Amino acid sequence: IRKVKRQAPTAHRMSQRMVDAVGLAHDMIMILLDVKEAFFTSKLIKDDKDRTTEPGTLWCKVHRGSEDYENDEKFVLTSENREAYESYWNGRGDAYRELTKETPGTQGAPAAFQRLLLELLKEFGAIQSRHDPCVVSFAKPGFDDMARGHRGNPKRVQWLKSTGTVHVDDIKMWADNEKFAEDLVEFLKSRGVECTCT
């Protein structure tokens, strides 16, 4: 993996081939997941401990007189934003809004969402590869310790339930049954991340 924080992290080509070979060798089903509106579900910049963008550095221009400006009901006066609020509604010229999340078009958006996705996959039981952080595997019930065991363990193949690669908002998985994919989609949905499965 190219460890450049402002680029979209992706599994190495060799990792992708190895994952495909393992899935095929174990007669697994290939599952493709695509997250809807991924970048809008990223964490707030201030809550992302591994952020590459500091809070207060991303701004979006809002042109006065536009329909978006006239119908902006989300900008509510609070005790902390009085100056910005009054400037926004009563000032002259264009107004600017601070972005509190990485959004499509910002350099850190792909990496920001992938950090969230990998965190959720781990919560669902994923084991992240030590050699390629964009590769994840899932163990069958009762095999977690073996799955996290030492290299060269001849019994390792027993534990594999699913394995796959992650590229920003796309997941290519190999699983031993379709229900695994359905459960994963439902889990992600419960955490506010909707995706399609093919």
C-alpha positions in Angstrom: 0.0 0.0 0.0 1.2 3.5 -0.8 1.0 5.2 2.6 0.0 8.7 1.5 -2.7 10.0 3.7 -4.3 12.2 1.1 -4.8 9.5 -1.5 -7.4 6.8 -1.6 -6.0 3.8 0.2 -6.3 0.5 -1.7 -5.0 -3.0 -1.4 -1.9 -3.9 -3.3 -2.5 -5.8 -6.6 -0.8 -8.9 -5.1 -3.0 -8.8 -2.0 -6.1 -8.6 -4.3 -4.9 -11.7 -6.3 -4.1 -13.6 -3.1 -7.5 -12.9 -1.6 -9.2 -14.0 -4.9 -7.1 -17.2 -4.9 -8.1 -18.0 -1.3 -11.8 -17.4 -2.0 -11.7 -19.6 -5.1 -9.7 -22.3 -3.4 -12.3 -22.5 -0.6 -15.3 -22.5 -3.0 -16.5 -19.2 -1.5 -19.1 -16.9 -3.0 -17.8 -13.5 -4.3 -19.8 -10.5 -2.9 -19.4 -6.9 -4.0 -20.6 -4.1 -1.7 -20.8 -0.5 -2.7 -21.6 2.2 -0.1 -24.1 4.9 -0.9 -23.1 8.5 -0.3 -20.1 7.3 1.5 -18.2 10.5 2.1 -21.3 12.1 3.8 -21.2 9.4 6.5 -17.6 10.0 7.5 -16.9 11.2 11.1 -16.8 14.8 11.9 -13.3 16.1 11.3 -12.9 17.1 15.0 -13.9 13.5 16.1 -11.5 11.7 13.7 -8.3 11.1 15.7 -6.4 10.1 12.6 -7.6 13.0 10.5 -5.4 14.5 7.8 -7.3 17.8 7.8 -7.5 20.1 10.8 -10.8 21.6 11.9 -11.5 25.1 10.6 -9.5 24.7 7.4 -12.2 23.6 4.9 -14.7 26.2 3.7 -17.4 26.3 1.0 -18.5 29.4 -0.8 -22.3 30.1 -0.7 -23.4 32.7 -3.2 -25.8 35.2 -1.9 -29.1 35.3 -3.8 -29.0 31.6 -4.7 -31.8 29.3 -3.9 -29.6 27.4 -1.5 -28.8 30.6 0.4 -32.4 31.8 0.6 -33.7 28.4 1.9 -30.8 27.7 4.3 -32.7 26.6 7.4 -29.8 24.6 8.9 -27.7 27.6 9.9 -29.2 28.2 13.3 -28.1 30.9 15.7 -26.3 29.6 18.7 -24.3 31.1 21.5 -21.1 30.3 19.7 -21.8 31.4 16.2 -23.4 34.8 16.5 -20.8 36.7 14.5 -20.8 34.2 11.7 -24.6 34.0 11.7 -25.1 37.7 11.5 -22.4 38.1 8.8 -24.1 35.2 6.8 -27.6 36.7 6.9 -26.9 40.5 7.0 -23.4 40.9 5.5 -22.4 41.9 2.0 -20.9 39.8 -0.7 -20.5 36.0 -0.7 -20.8 33.9 2.5 -18.7 31.0 3.5 -19.6 27.9 5.5 -17.1 25.7 7.3 -17.2 22.1 6.4 -17.3 19.9 9.4 -16.7 16.7 7.4 -14.6 15.7 4.5 -16.9 15.8 1.5 -16.6 14.8 -2.2 -13.9 17.0 -3.7 -11.8 17.4 -0.6 -8.4 15.7 -0.6 -8.9 13.7 2.6 -12.4 12.4 1.9 -11.5 8.9 0.6 -9.1 8.1 3.4 -11.5 9.6 6.0 -14.4 7.4 4.9 -12.2 4.3 4.7 -11.0 4.8 8.3 -14.6 4.8 9.4 -15.5 1.7 7.3 -12.5 -0.3 8.6 -13.5 0.7 12.1 -17.0 -0.7 11.5 -15.8 -3.8 9.9 -13.6 -4.5 12.9 -16.6 -4.0 15.2 -18.4 -6.6 13.0 -15.5 -9.0 13.7 -13.0 -8.3 11.0 -9.3 -9.1 11.5 -7.2 -6.5 9.6 -4.1 -7.9 7.9 -0.8 -6.9 9.4 0.8 -6.8 5.9 -1.9 -4.9 4.0 -4.3 -2.7 6.0 -6.8 -2.9 3.2 -7.3 -6.7 3.5 -9.7 -8.1 6.1 -10.8 -11.6 7.2 -13.5 -13.0 9.3 -13.3 -16.1 11.5 -15.9 -18.7 12.0 -17.5 -18.7 15.5 -15.1 -20.2 18.1 -12.0 -19.7 15.9 -11.0 -16.2 16.7 -7.8 -17.2 18.6 -6.7 -19.5 15.8 -7.4 -16.7 13.2 -5.1 -14.3 15.1 -2.5 -17.1 15.6 1.0 -17.5 14.3 2.1 -17.8 10.7 2.5 -21.3 9.4 -0.2 -22.8 11.5 -1.4 -25.8 9.4 -4.9 -25.5 10.9 -5.4 -22.0 9.8 -7.7 -22.9 6.9 -10.3 -24.2 9.3 -11.1 -20.7 10.7 -11.8 -18.8 7.5 -15.4 -17.6 7.1 -14.8 -14.6 4.8 -11.9 -12.5 3.4 -11.8 -9.5 1.2 -10.3 -6.2 0.2 -11.5 -2.6 0.8 -11.0 0.3 -1.5 -12.6 3.5 0.0 -16.3 2.7 -0.3 -16.1 -0.6 -2.3 -15.6 -4.0 -0.6 -14.9 -7.2 -2.5 -15.6 -10.1 -0.3 -15.4 -13.9 -0.5 -17.7 -15.6 2.0 -18.8 -19.2 2.7 -22.5 -18.2 2.5 -24.8 -15.4 1.3 -26.2 -14.8 4.8 -22.9 -13.4 5.8 -23.2 -10.6 3.3 -26.8 -9.9 4.3 -25.8 -9.7 8.0 -22.9 -7.3 7.1 -25.2 -5.1 5.1 -27.7 -4.9 8.0 -25.0 -4.2 10.5 -23.6 -1.3 8.4 -27.1 0.1 7.9 -27.6 0.0 11.7 -24.5 2.2 12.0 -25.7 4.7 9.4 -23.8 3.3 6.4 -26.1 2.1 3.6 -24.7 -0.1 0.8 -25.8 -2.2 -2.1 -24.8 -5.9 -2.4 -24.3 -7.8 -5.7 
